[in-house]
Amino acid sequence: MRYIKGLALLTLLLTLFGCARFDYVEKRRGYKHLMRPFVRVRIMETSKLNLRCTGPYDLMCVTAEGESTDYRSNSAIAVSIIDGKIDLEEGNGIPLEKSLVRVVAIPRDENDHLKLNGKRFRGIADLIIENDSIAVINAIYTEDYLKGVLPPEIGHHGKPEFEALKAQAVASRTYAFSRFRMNPEKPYDMVNDVADQIYTGMQVEDRWINKAIEATRGEVLLSNGELITAYYHSTCGGATDNIEDIWKKQPRSYLKAMPDDGYCKWSKFYSWSYTWSRAKLEKSISRYLRDRGRLEGQDIRIEDIVVIER
């Protein structure tokens, strides 16, 4: 990230993104409770969910016909998917609602938080049906989201690494903001794995990381006045590559091949080796050639391998 020249401090009301996204989201009941800007993260797909809160919470239930019923609860709710719809039971097994398409859980007090299958999350939980499963979406204030992103992405560190933590906070915030407008038709902006950023909720929060997030509040990376796509990695192996050489994406002035000057040598992943059996390597090369129409019939046989170029 040291080659990126544009660093800007944006207010967290972010007129940068326009109002269209928020107008759409505000129509989804429950989101009006959130501080802006917020991010919507799909945190799991499951057939069963244990939902509880550290204090009283509101439960909004919506049927396929658009009818809704609201509850206020202090106890756990068992959520399951039956015949493609969401069913709710109280903790004692008494049915509460059936054949729902959406359920939103909202803590009544900002100091309380939800527990989803035992894991703690800030913000609200929006449960919808996706891929014949319950998709659990955590809608959360962006600065709180980062508290659950940085520990699994950069690890737990202290004062000596504080500037690195701040840099990671800026990169992760930039990436999150850049996802706001990517898929407006989807009910979430990101997922909580390496397809976007690892996000694990409250249980990983760290004092020094939270300080770094606060110290960089609102800071993002820009190129020519636009948010960059802030890709980052744990270990570079000595250099970066042009983005167009790695993925089917357009060239970017800030994602160019650069030597890393040994900054990654500390990582246990910097030097590595991988061993193939002869048979496995023959099958792999044969599959590659066959997919490209350069091989017919049986697999190739390797007689010798010479490294021509690195």
Secondary structure, DSSP 8 states (H G I E B T S, - for coil): -TT--EEEE--TT-GGG-SHHHHHHHTSTTGGGS-SSEEEEEEEEESEEEEEESS-EEEEEEETTS-EEEEEESS-EEEEEETTEEEEEETTS-EEEEEEEEEEEEESSTT--EEETTEEESSEEEEEEETTEEEEEEEEEHHHHHHTTHHHHH----GGGHHHHHHHHHHHHHHHHHTTTT-TTSS-SEESSTTS-----GGG--HHHHHHHHHTTTEEEEETTEE------S--TTB---HHHHSS----TTS---B-TTTTTTSTTSS------HHHHHHHHHHHHHHTT---SS------------
